[in-house]
Amino acid sequence: AQSVTQPDIHITVSEGASLELRCNYSYGATPYLFWYVQSPGQGLQLLLKYFSGDTLVQGIKGFEAEFKRSQSSFNLRKPSVHWSDAAEYFCAVGPRFSGGYNKLIFGAGTRLAVHP
Amino acid sequence: DAMVIQNPRYQVTQFGKPVTLSCSQTLNHNVMYWYQQKSSQAPKLLFHYYDKDFNNEADTPDNFQSRRPNTSFCFLDIRSPGLGDAAMYLCATSSVQGVRGTEAFFGQGTRLTVV
Protein backbone atom coordinates (compact mmCIF):
# COMPACT_ATOMS: atom_id res chain seq x y z
CA ALA A 1 0.00 0.00 0.00
CA GLN A 2 1.14 3.53 -0.69
CA SER A 3 1.79 5.54 2.44
CA VAL A 4 3.82 8.32 3.97
CA THR A 5 5.07 8.13 7.53
CA GLN A 6 6.10 11.07 9.62
CA PRO A 7 7.19 9.45 12.87
CA ASP A 8 7.24 12.62 14.93
CA ILE A 9 3.83 14.08 15.72
CA HIS A 10 5.19 16.96 17.76
CA ILE A 11 8.64 18.48 17.89
CA THR A 12 9.81 21.36 20.06
CA VAL A 13 13.08 23.16 19.41
CA SER A 14 14.69 26.30 20.69
CA GLU A 15 15.02 29.27 18.39
CA GLY A 16 18.36 29.10 16.63
CA ALA A 17 18.65 25.35 17.00
CA SER A 18 18.86 23.00 14.03
CA LEU A 19 15.85 21.01 12.88
CA GLU A 20 15.28 17.73 11.13
CA LEU A 21 11.81 16.40 10.33
CA ARG A 22 11.64 12.82 9.21
CA CYS A 23 9.64 11.38 6.36
CA ASN A 24 9.55 7.84 5.00
CA TYR A 25 7.39 6.59 2.20
CA SER A 26 6.14 3.34 0.80
CA TYR A 27 5.45 3.48 -2.90
CA GLY A 28 5.60 1.24 -5.95
CA ALA A 29 8.23 3.35 -7.67
CA THR A 30 10.13 6.50 -6.82
CA PRO A 31 7.47 9.17 -6.55
CA TYR A 32 7.61 12.91 -6.69
CA LEU A 33 8.35 14.18 -3.18
CA PHE A 34 7.19 17.33 -1.48
CA TRP A 35 7.23 19.18 1.80
CA TYR A 36 4.41 21.56 2.60
CA VAL A 37 3.95 23.88 5.58
CA GLN A 38 0.62 24.90 7.06
CA SER A 39 0.07 27.68 9.57
CA PRO A 40 -3.06 27.49 11.73
CA GLY A 41 -6.22 28.05 9.72
CA GLN A 42 -4.28 28.46 6.49
CA GLY A 43 -3.77 26.48 3.31
CA LEU A 44 -0.66 24.59 2.38
CA GLN A 45 2.48 26.31 1.16
CA LEU A 46 5.09 24.38 -0.78
CA LEU A 47 8.52 24.45 0.86
CA LEU A 48 10.37 22.32 -1.66
CA LYS A 49 10.04 19.43 -4.07
CA TYR A 50 12.09 16.65 -5.55
CA PHE A 51 11.43 15.51 -9.09
CA SER A 52 14.86 14.29 -10.23
CA GLY A 53 18.55 15.16 -10.26
CA ASP A 54 20.46 16.35 -7.22
CA THR A 55 19.13 14.53 -4.19
CA LEU A 56 19.69 17.54 -1.93
CA VAL A 57 17.08 20.13 -2.73
CA GLN A 58 16.85 23.67 -1.51
CA GLY A 59 13.57 25.30 -0.70
CA ILE A 60 12.15 28.52 0.59
CA LYS A 61 12.70 29.97 4.05
CA GLY A 62 16.11 28.30 4.38
CA PHE A 63 14.80 24.73 4.30
CA GLU A 64 16.43 21.86 2.51
CA ALA A 65 15.62 18.18 2.12
CA GLU A 66 17.59 15.13 1.12
CA PHE A 67 16.16 12.26 -0.88
CA LYS A 68 17.65 8.88 0.00
CA ARG A 69 16.35 6.21 -2.31
CA SER A 70 17.88 3.34 -0.34
CA GLN A 71 16.03 4.43 2.79
CA SER A 72 12.85 5.65 1.07
CA SER A 73 13.28 8.85 3.01
CA PHE A 74 12.95 12.55 2.33
CA ASN A 75 13.93 14.35 5.53
CA LEU A 76 13.52 18.08 5.92
CA ARG A 77 16.24 20.16 7.57
CA LYS A 78 16.94 23.69 8.62
CA PRO A 79 20.20 24.76 10.24
CA SER A 80 18.73 27.51 12.43
CA VAL A 81 15.05 27.68 13.31
CA HIS A 82 13.19 30.97 13.65
CA TRP A 83 10.13 31.51 15.83
CA SER A 84 8.08 32.09 12.66
CA ASP A 85 8.78 28.50 11.59
CA ALA A 86 6.29 27.22 14.16
CA ALA A 87 3.64 25.46 12.06
CA GLU A 88 2.59 22.03 10.86
CA TYR A 89 4.74 20.33 8.26
CA PHE A 90 3.48 17.75 5.83
CA CYS A 91 5.50 15.41 3.71
CA ALA A 92 3.72 14.24 0.56
CA VAL A 93 4.32 11.99 -2.40
CA GLY A 94 2.76 12.01 -5.83
CA PRO A 95 2.79 9.63 -8.77
CA ARG A 96 5.60 10.10 -11.25
CA PHE A 97 4.15 8.47 -14.32
CA SER A 98 0.44 9.13 -14.24
CA GLY A 99 0.26 11.88 -16.78
CA GLY A 100 1.32 14.47 -14.29
CA TYR A 101 -1.57 14.18 -11.92
CA ASN A 102 -0.75 15.49 -8.49
CA LYS A 103 -2.78 13.04 -6.47
CA LEU A 104 -0.85 13.59 -3.32
CA ILE A 105 -0.61 11.20 -0.43
CA PHE A 106 0.20 13.10 2.73
CA GLY A 107 1.84 12.06 5.92
CA ALA A 108 0.04 12.76 9.18
CA GLY A 109 2.09 15.89 9.74
CA THR A 110 4.61 17.08 12.32
CA ARG A 111 3.67 20.01 14.50
CA LEU A 112 6.67 22.19 15.23
CA ALA A 113 6.83 24.42 18.28
CA VAL A 114 9.68 26.89 18.72
CA HIS A 115 10.82 28.06 22.15
CA PRO A 116 12.23 31.60 22.33
CA ASP B 1 -0.50 37.65 -8.48
CA ALA B 2 -1.65 34.38 -9.95
CA MET B 3 -3.22 32.27 -7.28
CA VAL B 4 -5.85 29.86 -6.07
CA ILE B 5 -8.73 31.55 -4.30
CA GLN B 6 -11.30 29.83 -2.15
CA ASN B 7 -14.57 31.36 -1.05
CA PRO B 8 -15.78 31.68 1.54
CA ARG B 9 -12.94 31.24 4.04
CA TYR B 10 -15.41 30.19 6.71
CA GLN B 11 -18.78 28.55 6.10
CA VAL B 12 -21.37 27.54 8.64
CA THR B 13 -24.16 25.30 7.44
CA GLN B 14 -27.00 23.42 9.04
CA PHE B 15 -27.08 19.69 9.33
CA GLY B 16 -28.57 18.31 6.13
CA LYS B 17 -28.66 21.65 4.28
CA PRO B 18 -26.81 21.59 0.93
CA VAL B 19 -23.72 23.74 0.77
CA THR B 20 -21.37 24.76 -2.02
CA LEU B 21 -17.75 25.76 -1.69
CA SER B 22 -16.01 27.70 -4.44
CA CYS B 23 -12.51 27.66 -5.88
CA SER B 24 -11.08 29.82 -8.63
CA GLN B 25 -7.62 29.99 -10.13
CA THR B 26 -5.68 32.40 -12.30
CA LEU B 27 -2.86 29.94 -13.01
CA ASN B 28 -4.60 28.43 -16.04
CA HIS B 29 -3.80 24.99 -14.69
CA ASN B 30 -5.64 22.10 -16.27
CA VAL B 31 -5.99 19.97 -13.14
CA MET B 32 -7.98 20.96 -10.06
CA TYR B 33 -8.28 18.99 -6.84
CA TRP B 34 -10.39 18.99 -3.73
CA TYR B 35 -8.92 17.76 -0.46
CA GLN B 36 -10.65 17.30 2.87
CA GLN B 37 -8.63 17.93 6.02
CA LYS B 38 -10.21 17.08 9.34
CA SER B 39 -8.84 18.52 12.52
CA SER B 40 -5.25 17.44 13.22
CA GLN B 41 -5.25 15.09 10.24
CA ALA B 42 -3.55 14.95 6.88
CA PRO B 43 -5.37 16.27 3.83
CA LYS B 44 -7.20 13.54 1.95
CA LEU B 45 -7.97 13.71 -1.74
CA LEU B 46 -11.69 13.63 -2.54
CA PHE B 47 -11.59 14.01 -6.34
CA HIS B 48 -9.93 15.89 -9.12
CA TYR B 49 -10.68 17.25 -12.56
CA TYR B 50 -8.27 16.75 -15.42
CA ASP B 51 -9.62 19.36 -17.80
CA LYS B 52 -13.31 18.40 -17.87
CA ASP B 53 -12.77 14.80 -16.88
CA PHE B 54 -13.97 14.10 -13.36
CA ASN B 55 -12.07 11.55 -11.27
CA ASN B 56 -13.54 10.41 -8.01
CA GLU B 57 -11.50 8.68 -5.31
CA ALA B 58 -12.90 5.28 -4.47
CA ASP B 59 -13.68 6.11 -0.86
CA THR B 60 -15.20 9.55 -1.41
CA PRO B 61 -18.78 9.50 -0.09
CA ASP B 62 -21.61 10.00 -2.56
CA ASN B 63 -22.64 13.01 -0.51
CA PHE B 64 -19.79 14.92 -2.14
CA GLN B 65 -20.06 16.17 -5.69
CA SER B 66 -18.06 18.57 -7.80
CA ARG B 67 -18.56 20.78 -10.82
CA ARG B 68 -16.07 22.47 -13.08
CA PRO B 69 -17.89 24.80 -15.47
CA ASN B 70 -14.69 26.20 -16.97
CA THR B 71 -10.91 26.11 -16.52
CA SER B 72 -10.92 28.76 -13.81
CA PHE B 73 -13.65 27.56 -11.48
CA CYS B 74 -14.37 24.43 -9.53
CA PHE B 75 -17.12 23.85 -6.96
CA LEU B 76 -17.52 21.36 -4.17
CA ASP B 77 -21.14 20.49 -3.37
CA ILE B 78 -22.07 18.68 -0.19
CA ARG B 79 -25.63 17.48 -0.66
CA SER B 80 -26.54 16.71 2.93
CA PRO B 81 -23.79 17.74 5.32
CA GLY B 82 -23.41 15.71 8.46
CA LEU B 83 -21.49 16.59 11.58
CA GLY B 84 -18.67 14.38 10.36
CA ASP B 85 -18.20 16.58 7.30
CA ALA B 86 -16.95 19.49 9.37
CA ALA B 87 -13.43 20.05 8.11
CA MET B 88 -11.10 22.32 6.18
CA TYR B 89 -11.62 21.90 2.46
CA LEU B 90 -8.59 22.65 0.34
CA CYS B 91 -8.62 23.33 -3.36
CA ALA B 92 -5.44 22.83 -5.35
CA THR B 93 -4.34 23.10 -8.95
CA SER B 94 -1.51 21.74 -11.03
CA SER B 95 -0.43 21.77 -14.64
CA VAL B 96 0.22 18.68 -16.73
CA GLN B 97 3.28 19.03 -18.95
CA GLY B 98 3.85 15.95 -21.02
CA VAL B 99 4.21 13.06 -18.64
CA ARG B 100 5.15 15.30 -15.78
CA GLY B 101 3.16 17.67 -13.67
CA THR B 102 4.00 20.71 -11.67
CA GLU B 103 3.59 20.70 -7.97
CA ALA B 104 0.15 21.43 -6.56
CA PHE B 105 -0.72 25.00 -5.64
CA PHE B 106 -3.16 25.24 -2.75
CA GLY B 107 -5.75 27.78 -1.83
CA GLN B 108 -6.20 29.08 1.69
CA GLY B 109 -8.98 26.64 2.38
CA THR B 110 -12.59 26.89 3.51
CA ARG B 111 -13.34 25.94 7.09
CA LEU B 112 -16.76 24.25 7.14
CA THR B 113 -18.74 24.05 10.35
CA VAL B 114 -21.93 21.97 10.53
CA VAL B 115 -24.44 22.89 13.22
Interface residues (C-beta under 8 A of the other chain):
Chain A: Y32 F34 Y36 G41 Q42 G43 L44 Q45 L46 K49 F51 F90 G94 R96 F97 G99 G100 Y101 N102 K103 L104 F106 G107 A108 G109
Chain B: V4 Q6 V31 Y33 Y35 S40 Q41 A42 P43 K44 L45 H48 Y50 L90 A92 S94 S95 V96 Q97 G98 V99 R100 G101 T102 E103 A104 F105 F106 G107 Q108 G109 R111
